[in-house]
Amino acid sequence: MPLKTWLAASEPIADDAAVRRLRVGAEDWRRLAEDVAASGGRLLALWGQDASAGDPAVFAAYQTAAGLWVGELRCDAPDAAGEPYPGLQGIYPFAGRMQRAIRDLYGLRSSDPDQRPWLRHPPGEAYEFVRVEGDGVHEIPVGPVHAGIIEPGHFRFSVVGEKVLRLEARLGYAHKGIERRFLELGALDGSRLAARVSGDSAVAYSWAYCIALESQWRARIPRRAQWLRALALELERIANHLGDLGALGNDAGFAFGLTQFSRLKEQVLRATESALGQRYPMDWVVPGGVARELPTAAAAALDRCLADVTAESLVLRGIYEEHAGVRDRFTGTGAIAPDLAARLGLTGLAGRASGQVQDLRKDLRYPPYEELRPAICGALSGDVAARVAVRFDELLESCRLGRRILAGLPVGDSRVPIVAPASAAFGVGAVEGWRGPVLVALATAAGGRIRRCHPHDPSWQNWPALEHAVIDNIVPDFPLINKSFNLSYSGHDL
């Protein structure tokens, strides 16, 4: 069925023609997913709800050429003997784990064959990893507790010698009940919790939450506030790219890179604290705008900082590209070809390094990015070298955007009051975070109580792709490949 037929059957969410809702039956649930995929659209998120938030249902958010669509399928009450809803793993491979999480949380089963628990870790119960058999094949279990400070995750390698034949990850060890905690908050307070879903993406999550809230409450956000939100988002991108570029150099045995990029990241964090009030701006984006005004002196210092970071990053990029040892470790390692990346649904920075050019700042053109028009960076080789190159390109572009925002910041208010509607409402917000698209779906009751809030991290899409990136590489390269993706545990394990 062509998308225009689905479009005619949809309804706008909060009067926004670009954000639409389709209530479908079981026979159309998979057909909608197939038609979106055939048109070049992608699945952004998949989640469920139980009777506490309305009828039991599953939801899917799609990015299409016509905008952001949310499909909704009402389900029977959870019952092990009940009819499962149609699974989407055959269309979007990464959907399988989200469906398993929905079953763990709400008892709603898909028709896909993999019904292993994802979030539930009963003590003493063996988890059935997929086995690889053959002469000389053995398994190496790593985690869930690691030697470093990373969060818990179990990685099961099937190897011959040091060559990796298969990797299967098991996560869910950091489940914190964030979605349940949202229900105890008023909608105006929810942005603070959203900012703490994944600390390195605080601005992206809080902004996506506020878009979802402001759209359903029909709030008009001042242009100055939109620009200040974009400034914070680009600073968040810069800080993360600086940190990762240093860590990747270190994993390649080049400690000089770690020290230099750590120094630059610290400069950016200090300038961010002076300008926005926090090193990691968890409380900057608030319903109605931003939390405070930008001090004039701090803005000037931030501009100088971004100019310095630009100049030094260009020098360091040359050093990385000319260093034979670093180049040897990066080139060809952990590669995902563009055709495989498309099949797997690889997204965000990692996707752009494998020929997938999607970026919500361009694709959805939410304010102020329709004015700023950021350059979208990408590569084709899909290896560690490509992911490093995209980081350098995005770092420099974000520095340029940050300086442009500071030079052309509109005058006017930076925050306006917003008021809850008299009836229940639903909204969706999506923002291109540094790692990839961050989505928040929010349902509120009359008066502003949260009925359901689902934050979605792009790591859901990319963790399965990481397992493919490691195949045919050696075990000692896994930390380097893993860092080149730098996926979130906390954003994945809500």
C-alpha positions in Angstrom: 0.0 0.0 0.0 1.5 3.4 -0.9 2.3 5.8 1.9 -0.3 8.3 0.7 -3.0 5.8 1.4 -1.7 5.3 5.0 -1.4 9.1 5.2 -5.1 9.5 4.4 -6.0 7.0 7.1 -3.9 8.8 9.8 -4.7 11.7 12.1 -2.4 14.5 13.2 -1.0 14.5 16.7 -1.5 17.8 18.4 -2.6 19.5 15.2 0.9 18.9 13.7 0.5 17.6 10.1 4.1 16.2 10.1 3.5 14.1 13.2 0.6 11.6 12.7 -1.0 8.6 14.4 -2.4 5.5 12.8 -4.6 3.1 14.8 -4.4 -0.2 13.0 -5.6 -3.8 13.4 -3.4 -6.9 13.7 -3.7 -7.5 9.9 -2.3 -4.1 9.1 0.4 -3.9 11.8 3.1 -5.7 9.8 1.8 -4.3 6.5 2.4 -0.7 7.7 6.0 -1.6 8.7 6.6 -3.3 5.4 5.3 -0.3 3.4 7.4 2.2 5.5 10.5 0.1 4.9 9.8 -0.2 1.2 9.5 3.6 0.9 12.9 4.1 2.6 11.5 5.0 6.0 12.8 3.6 9.2 11.6 2.4 12.6 12.7 4.8 15.3 11.1 3.1 18.4 8.9 0.2 19.5 7.2 0.2 22.9 4.1 -1.1 24.8 1.7 -0.2 27.5 -0.6 -2.0 29.9 -4.0 -1.3 31.3 -2.6 1.3 33.8 -2.1 3.8 30.9 -5.1 2.8 28.8 -5.9 -0.3 26.8 -3.0 -2.8 26.4 -1.2 -1.8 23.2 2.0 -1.7 21.3 3.3 1.3 19.5 5.8 1.9 16.7 7.3 5.3 15.7 8.4 5.6 12.1 10.4 8.3 10.3 8.9 8.6 6.8 9.2 11.1 3.9 5.9 12.6 5.1 7.1 13.1 8.7 7.0 11.2 12.0 4.3 8.5 12.3 3.1 6.5 15.3 1.4 3.2 14.7 -0.8 1.9 17.5 -2.1 -1.7 17.8 -4.5 -2.5 20.6 -3.9 -5.9 22.1 -5.8 -8.4 24.2 -5.1 -8.4 28.0 -1.7 -10.1 28.7 -2.3 -13.9 28.6 0.3 -16.6 27.9 -2.4 -18.4 25.9 -3.6 -15.4 24.0 -3.0 -14.5 20.4 0.4 -12.8 19.9 0.7 -9.6 17.9 2.6 -9.8 14.5 6.3 -9.5 15.1 8.4 -7.0 13.1 11.9 -8.7 13.4 11.8 -9.9 9.8 11.5 -6.4 8.6 13.6 -4.5 11.2 16.1 -7.0 12.8 16.7 -4.9 15.9 12.9 -5.0 16.7 13.3 -8.4 18.3 14.9 -7.2 21.5 12.4 -4.4 21.9 9.6 -6.9 21.5 11.3 -9.2 24.1 11.5 -6.2 26.5 7.8 -5.4 25.9 6.9 -9.0 26.9 9.0 -8.8 30.0 7.4 -5.5 31.1 3.8 -5.9 29.9 3.3 -9.6 29.1 2.4 -8.7 25.4 3.9 -11.4 23.1 5.0 -11.0 19.5 4.8 -13.8 16.9 8.5 -13.8 16.4 10.2 -17.0 17.5 12.8 -15.5 19.9 10.9 -15.3 23.2 14.0 -15.4 25.5 13.7 -12.9 28.4 15.6 -9.6 27.8 15.1 -7.5 31.0 14.4 -10.4 33.4 17.4 -12.1 34.9 16.1 -14.8 37.3 18.8 -16.0 39.6 20.2 -19.3 38.7 18.4 -19.5 35.4 20.6 -20.3 32.4 20.3 -18.0 29.4 20.3 -19.8 26.0 23.0 -18.1 24.0 23.1 -19.1 20.3 25.8 -21.7 20.0 28.4 -22.0 17.3 29.8 -25.5 16.8 32.8 -26.8 14.9 36.4 -27.9 15.2 38.4 -25.6 17.3 35.4 -23.3 18.3 35.2 -22.2 21.9 33.4 -19.5 23.8 34.8 -16.6 25.8 32.3 -15.0 28.3 33.1 -11.4 29.2 31.1 -9.6 31.9 28.6 -8.6 33.0 31.0 -7.1 35.5 34.0 -5.5 33.8 37.4 -4.4 34.9 36.8 -0.8 33.9 34.1 1.7 35.0 31.7 0.8 32.1 28.2 -0.3 33.0 27.3 -4.0 33.1 26.8 -6.1 30.0 27.5 -9.7 29.1 29.3 -10.4 25.9 29.6 -14.0 24.6 32.3 -14.6 22.0 32.5 -17.7 19.8 36.0 -17.8 18.4 38.6 -19.9 16.6 41.9 -18.9 18.0 41.5 -15.1 18.2 39.2 -14.8 15.3 35.6 -13.9 16.2 32.9 -16.1 14.5 30.0 -14.6 16.5 29.3 -12.2 19.3 26.0 -12.1 21.2 25.4 -9.5 23.8 23.0 -9.7 26.8 22.0 -6.5 28.5 19.3 -5.5 30.9 21.5 -5.5 34.0 21.0 -1.8 34.6 17.2 -1.7 34.5 16.2 1.2 36.8 12.4 1.5 36.4 12.6 4.9 34.8 9.4 4.5 32.9 7.6 3.7 36.1 9.2 6.7 37.9 7.8 9.0 35.2 4.3 8.1 36.4 5.0 9.6 39.9 5.9 13.1 38.4 3.9 16.0 37.1 4.4 16.6 33.4 6.3 19.9 34.1 8.8 18.0 36.2 9.4 15.2 33.7 12.1 16.9 31.8 14.5 16.6 34.7 14.1 12.8 34.8 14.3 12.6 31.0 17.7 14.4 31.1 19.0 11.7 33.4 18.0 8.7 31.2 21.5 8.7 29.7 23.8 11.3 31.2 25.9 11.9 28.0 22.6 12.7 26.1 20.9 14.9 28.7 20.1 17.8 26.3 18.8 15.4 23.6 16.5 13.6 26.0 15.2 16.7 27.8 14.6 18.5 24.5 12.7 15.5 23.0 10.6 15.3 26.2 9.8 19.0 26.0 8.9 18.8 22.3 6.4 16.0 23.2 5.0 18.0 26.0 4.8 21.4 24.3 3.2 20.0 21.1 0.3 18.4 23.0 -0.1 21.4 25.2 -0.1 23.7 22.1 2.8 25.8 23.5 4.7 28.3 21.2 8.3 28.4 22.2 10.3 31.6 21.7 12.7 31.6 18.8 15.5 32.7 21.2 14.8 29.6 23.4 15.0 27.3 20.4 18.5 28.7 19.5 19.7 28.3 23.0 18.5 24.7 23.1 20.4 24.1 19.9 23.5 25.6 21.4 23.4 23.2 24.3 22.8 20.2 22.0 25.8 21.1 19.9 28.0 21.6 23.0 26.8 18.1 24.1 27.9 16.7 20.7 31.2 18.4 20.9 32.1 17.2 24.4 31.2 13.6 23.5 33.1 13.6 20.3 36.2 15.0 22.0 36.0 12.4 24.7 35.6 9.6 22.2 38.4 10.7 19.9 40.8 10.7 22.9 39.6 7.3 24.1 39.9 5.8 20.6 43.4 7.0 20.3 44.2 5.5 23.7 42.6 2.1 22.6 44.9 2.2 19.6 48.0 2.6 21.9 48.3 6.4 21.3 48.0 7.9 24.7 49.0 11.3 23.4 45.6 11.5 21.7 43.8 10.8 25.0 45.7 13.5 26.9 45.1 16.2 24.2 41.4 15.5 23.6 40.8 15.1 27.3 42.3 18.6 27.8 40.1 20.0 25.0 37.0 18.3 26.5 37.7 19.8 29.9 38.0 23.3 28.3 34.6 22.8 26.7 33.0 21.5 29.9 34.3 24.5 31.9 33.0 26.9 29.2 29.7 25.1 29.2 29.4 25.4 32.9 30.0 29.2 32.8 27.5 29.7 30.0 24.8 27.2 30.9 25.3 26.7 34.6 26.3 23.0 34.5 29.2 21.0 32.9 26.6 18.5 31.6 23.5 20.6 31.1 20.9 18.3 32.7 18.6 21.1 33.7 19.0 23.6 30.8 16.1 22.5 28.6 12.8 23.0 30.5 9.1 23.1 29.4 8.6 26.5 27.7 12.2 27.2 26.9 15.5 27.2 28.8 16.3 27.5 32.5 18.2 30.8 32.4 19.6 33.5 30.3 23.1 33.3 28.7 25.6 35.6 30.4 27.3 38.0 28.0 30.8 37.4 29.2 30.4 33.7 29.4 29.0 33.7 25.8 32.1 35.5 24.6 34.4 33.1 26.4 32.5 30.1 24.9 32.9 31.5 21.4 36.7 31.8 22.0 36.8 28.3 23.4 35.0 26.9 20.3 37.5 28.8 18.0 40.4 27.2 19.9 38.9 23.7 19.8 38.4 24.1 16.0 42.0 25.1 15.5 43.5 22.4 17.7 41.2 19.6 16.4 42.4 20.3 12.9 46.0 19.8 14.0 45.2 16.7 16.0 43.2 15.2 13.0 46.4 15.6 10.9 48.4 13.7 13.6 45.9 10.9 13.8 45.8 10.5 10.0 49.6 10.6 9.6 50.4 8.2 12.5 51.1 4.8 10.9 50.2 2.8 14.1 46.9 4.6 14.6 46.0 4.3 10.9 46.8 0.6 10.9 44.5 -0.1 14.0 41.6 2.0 12.6 41.6 1.1 8.9 39.4 -2.0 8.0 38.6 -2.8 11.6 35.0 -3.4 12.6 33.6 -2.6 9.2 29.9 -2.6 8.3 29.3 -2.1 4.6 26.5 0.3 3.6 24.2 -2.5 2.3 24.5 -4.4 5.6 24.0 -1.2 7.6 20.8 -0.6 5.7 19.5 -4.1 6.4 20.4 -3.9 10.1 18.9 -0.4 10.5 22.2 1.1 11.7 21.5 4.7 12.8 23.1 7.9 14.0 26.8 8.5 13.8 27.6 4.8 13.2 25.1 4.7 10.4 26.4 7.8 8.7 29.9 6.2 8.8 28.4 3.3 6.8 26.6 5.3 4.1 23.3 6.0 5.9 22.9 9.7 5.7 19.8 10.2 7.9 20.0 13.0 10.5 16.8 14.3 12.2 18.2 17.9 12.2 17.9 17.7 8.4 15.1 15.2 7.9 12.6 16.6 10.4 13.8 20.2 10.2 12.6 21.1 13.7 13.4 24.6 14.8 16.0 26.1 14.7 17.7 23.7 12.4 15.6 24.7 9.5 17.4 28.0 9.8 20.8 26.7 10.8 20.9 24.1 8.1 23.7 21.9 9.5 26.0 20.0 7.1 25.4 16.3 7.4 28.7 14.4 7.7 29.2 10.8 6.4 31.5 8.1 5.1 31.2 4.8 3.2 33.8 2.4 4.5 32.0 1.7 7.8 35.1 0.8 9.8 36.7 2.4 12.9 38.5 4.9 10.6 35.2 6.0 9.1 33.6 6.4 12.5 36.6 8.5 13.6 36.4 10.6 10.5 32.7 11.3 11.0 33.4 12.3 14.6 36.0 14.8 13.4 33.7 16.2 10.8 30.8 16.5 13.2 33.0 18.0 15.9 34.1 20.8 13.5 30.6 21.4 12.2 29.2 21.6 15.7 31.8 24.2 16.6 30.8 26.2 13.5 27.1 25.9 14.5 27.8 26.9 18.1 29.7 30.0 17.0 26.9 30.9 14.5 24.3 30.6 17.2 26.3 32.8 19.6 26.8 35.4 16.8 23.2 35.5 15.6 21.2 34.7 18.8 17.7 36.2 18.4 16.4 38.7 20.9 13.3 38.1 23.0 12.2 35.8 25.8 14.0 32.6 26.6 11.1 31.0 28.4 7.3 31.2 28.4 4.8 29.6 30.8 2.8 26.6 29.4 -0.5 25.3 30.7 -1.9 21.8 30.8 -5.0 21.2 28.6 -8.3 20.2 30.2 -8.3 16.8 28.5 -5.9 13.9 28.1 -3.3 14.4 25.4 -0.5 12.6 23.5 2.7 13.9 22.0 6.0 12.7 20.4 9.3 14.5 20.4 12.4 13.4 18.4 15.9 15.0 18.4 19.2 14.0 16.8 21.5 13.5 19.7 25.2 13.0 19.3 24.8 9.2 19.2 21.7 9.2 17.0 17.9 9.9 17.1 16.4 10.2 20.6 12.6 9.8 20.8 10.2 10.5 23.7 6.5 9.5 23.5 4.4 11.1 26.2 0.8 10.7 27.2 -0.7 13.0 29.9 -4.0 13.0 31.7 -6.2 16.0 32.3 -4.4 18.4 34.6 -0.9 17.4 33.6 -0.3 14.0 35.3 1.9 11.6 33.2 0.0 8.5 32.1 2.9 7.0 30.1 6.3 8.1 29.0 8.7 6.1 26.8 12.2 7.4 26.1 14.0 5.6 23.3 17.8 5.5 22.8 19.4 4.8 19.4 21.5 2.1 21.1 18.5 -0.2 20.7 19.2 -0.2 16.9 23.0 -0.3 17.1 23.8 -2.9 19.7 22.8 -5.8 17.3 24.9 -4.1 14.6 27.9 -4.1 16.8 27.7 -7.9 17.0 28.1 -8.0 13.2 30.9 -5.4 13.2 33.1 -7.7 15.3 32.8 -10.8 13.0 36.1 -11.9 11.4 38.0 -9.5 13.6 40.3 -10.6 16.5 39.2 -10.5 20.1 41.8 -7.9 21.1 40.1 -5.4 18.7 36.8 -5.7 20.4 37.4 -2.8 22.9 38.4 -0.5 20.0 35.4 -1.5 17.9 33.1 -1.2 20.9 34.4 2.3 21.7 34.0 3.4 18.1 30.2 2.8 18.5 30.2 3.9 22.2 26.6 2.8 22.8 24.6 3.5 25.9 23.8 0.9 28.5 21.8 3.2 30.8 19.7 4.6 27.9 19.0 1.1 26.7 18.2 -0.4 30.1 15.4 1.9 31.4 
